[in-house]
Structure formats: C-alpha cells, structure tokens
Amino acid sequence: MVIVAPLSYAQQSRSEFGWEERWQHYVHRTYSPQRMGLLAADVGLDSILSSGGKSGMGFYPDRYGSALSRRITRTSIEFALGGLLKEDARRRPSHQKGLRNRLTWVMTHALLAVGPDGRLTPAYARYAAAVGGVGVGSVWQQTPFTARCVLNGLAGSAMFSLQDQMLTEFGPDFQRIGFGIARSWRRTIGFRRHNTVDNRP
C-alpha cells in the first residue's frame, strides 16, 4: 500500500534522460573509481566476516570477480532495458522538510522510476537487472539458478535501492554534520595550540 500510493498521485517533472546522458550515468555507476573502490571494500569486508577473519581473503580475487560481473550485468541490463522502456530510475532528493516526510519519500520512491509520461512506475528495468545479476552469479559460482536465488537477489536489490535513496536524501546532511565536527576539532586544536604557545615560559 505504501508503494502503490504514490502511483496514483505523483506527477513527476519530466527531465529528458536521453541515451547520451544515460550512457554517462551507466559508466559512472559501473566503472567510476568511487564505485570500484566501494565494491572492493564491500567484497573485502564480506570475505573477512564470512570466514571469521581467518583465510577468507584468499578467495578475494574470485569474490571480487563475481561481484564485478554481477554489477556489470545489472547495470548493463538496466541501461539497455531502461532506455527502451524510457524509464528514469535516477535517485532524486525530496526537497521536503521534516524527518518523517523525508523518510516516507525514501521508503516510497526507492523501488520506483519515472516513466515516459512523467508518472511514477515500478522500476521494471532494475528488477530485470537484479534477476540477470543472480543468473550470472550462479554461473560464476556454479550454483543452481533457483526461485529462492531469484527472490534473494530481488530482496538484495531492494535493500541496495533503499540504501542509495537514503544516501541521496540524507547525504548532504551527513556531509554538513561531518564538516561541522571537523571545523569544531580544528578550532579546538588551534585554541589549545595557541594557549600552549602563550603559556610557554
């Protein structure tokens, strides 16, 4: 009900998402240094946690290759199918006020895309991309491609979509908080250094 509600009333401002801009978005999501670095860190953490901190990193190259192949598959399917369906699944901040309103926006828009008519629709290309990623992962890991794997892949895709939407919505706030803390530390350290110099005999 929460997800269906916006479909009836949301009329999005249409911004042309042509093939050229879509391609740039695809390259950034798939191959940018930031995304590659985050993927490497995520695979490394998963390797350590799944092995109890012992010898799991020995399988790191294989795990990273599997994760990268799944990502390339997902983003490639989403790029092609999203372009054919004229979906725009880019993350957008709500520009709303109040924590409750912003959280509601995150929960109701994470799994949606803007269709060719400017209205919100389910992000079909992203769902298909998640299934494709599961298929490639099954081939890479030589595991059966089952309905349970598909459901797990869709659940994981939904979780990552929520995370991305959350970062889009609250990322600037986190940055402001971090910059504020850093400025406070600099002022505190500078004040202490100043007092130390003044109090020298």
Secondary structure, DSSP 8 states (H G I E B T S, - for coil): -TTTHHHHH-B-------HHHHHHHHHHHHH-HHHHHHHHHHHHHHHHHHTTTSSGGGGHHHHHHHHHHHHHHHHHHHHHHHHHHT-B---------SHHHHHHHHHHHTTEEE-TTSBEEE-HHHHHHHHHHHHHHHHHHT----HHHHHHHHHHHHHHHHHHHHHHHHHHHHHHHHHHHHHHHHHHHHHHHHHHHHT--
